[in-house]
Amino acid sequence: MRLWKELEAGGKIALFDASDADVILRSSDDVSFKVYRKDLEAYSDGFVGPPSSIDEVEVVQLTETSRVLELLLQFMRRQRQPSFKDVDFNVLDGLAEAAEKYEVFSATEPCKIWMSAAASSHPVEVLSYAMKHDYTELANQCAVHTIGLDVDSTLKRLPPNAQLPWLRYCYKWHNVVPDLLRYKNPIQCRRKSPPDGPPCALWSEFYARVAEKFARGGLKVLQPGEIGSVFRIAEETTGIEDCPKCVLRTRFKMAGSRRAVGPAAKIHQIHHFVVA
Ligand SMILES: [Zn+2]
């Protein structure tokens, strides 16, 4: 039997320093975690192979950092789950990946929730994670934040199974926008004018505000859930409610815009189409 001293290269974490442990997990930054085989077998898959017949402590070199392992292993024994509140995103990303890799199911769902909270601040990383592990709702949630990002650098950061769906997703969106912004006007609303008089100016002003909002807000405001608020704000600021004909047109225009963006809004549908 090898001596503990010999096995304990690098540092160690006080939480995982049991003297009767039968496995040492060694992190990529050379920190040792003394753990019990029974915990690894009960809570995960893939950390260790079948037990050896020789009565010897098993040493397993892992690719995860000590910070990731320190958190992950806390999901693998009887204790309160650790808080992610002050965890750096890179650690969370590594933890979420490790939880999937070793099938630590007690950690996968909490990781998913925290990754979801980072969807707008780290959209490419969260999209990669979501597409890799087939979390469709999360993929749709963060995909919108990736529209308009630099194509080359984003592709480099996405896993292979997400690259083509992402390109097609962006392409669809970029086709939708010119359609929405095409100005079919001036609409000859003459409700307040004599039949041969100048057209009502409200529609033109309203439409200019909608177009400006779409252009300034980028594709993010073109989500089906956001379109209504763009139209509502434009209505309120132009006083278009004074002209019932124009109000009716805004309703048609809004419905048409929602129909146009609906099919382009889901990256997971594109993803599954490609996979199928
Ligand atoms: Zn009008």
Residues whose N, C-alpha, C, O or C-beta is under 5 A from the ligand:
A	BS01	ZN	C189 C200 L202 W203 C243 C246
